[in-house]
């Protein structure tokens, strides 16, 4: 039972407490504004001295308390689909979730709290069509299944509404984190989920989707995929005409363009026309492992600040077979190497974490689940990373890019840009 009255009383003590609370709100607003500008999350941490850098893990935990991790890609919804048929009644997020294949979830609530997970993009993923046909027109249940993945994500957020909070803006992420909730964003993995339709994109945005990976491991009507370990034969040579309309519409709506999984040419095409910052929600650097799924230097060279560069964040994937050839010997140091390499090609303002937890069947030593993020931060502390840089890596860089993405959307609407009426040329039903 709350001791707060539902309606304000006129008692002087109550009035004093209202004034004090208004002052607190004003202070919080000013503080939040300052931190928004800095692009860094800082939740106040009371009564603790700063631990010595001689104990990097303790220091990492201390830093992460005030600027927790916002992970770009966690596959809890597909874990629910594959393991539980999306039946959330059978899912206890306080226990060790074991799916029907015996895999234990990398995420549960106690592990998330231990690892300072402040928020994440719930990945809304469904498989590519088995045979899309020569023009990607073979009917399939992709859009229905995608809606079911949004449904299962939202149902889990509701079931644990004291823990998770659905967020659609960077400000909402800040508010959720400040109130001790795990900010819950949704990102769609692959434009094959759209059924070739920009109208479908607008409806997914209305449901709360805030990024979309342009492809998964298959080409689609909008763009060519990079494949996974080997490139797939290009269909369009990058973005299709409809893909260019898709970029416009994502910019206008305020949906991050996610360039993980896409072919190099698709990434370069998208970077040449996007007006908003982009992300790579879960990618390793190709420099360490020459597979098509990893981001090449040529794409990294286009990201950053300055002329002819696009603001963006590359969020590092933890899957060992992406991080190193054959996945051999991958540990927390290997993942730190990827973070540092991507930062060296862009800057420390352009890296983030996109673990791919619950979507991967192997993990690095020292980063086995969401409770282990502090190990990565401890490793980077030993390599000289400072608190503000680590706060950026944790989530500040992502939120800065998200604000940029939101600002582009606002600007395009102010310019009078209308929804794109483009229709896939191969469709005959419209
Ligand atoms: Zn993926």
Boltz pocket constraint, residues with backbone or C-beta under 6 A from the ligand:
constraints:
  - pocket:
      binder: B
      contacts: [[A, 189], [A, 261], [A, 282]]
      max_distance: 6.0
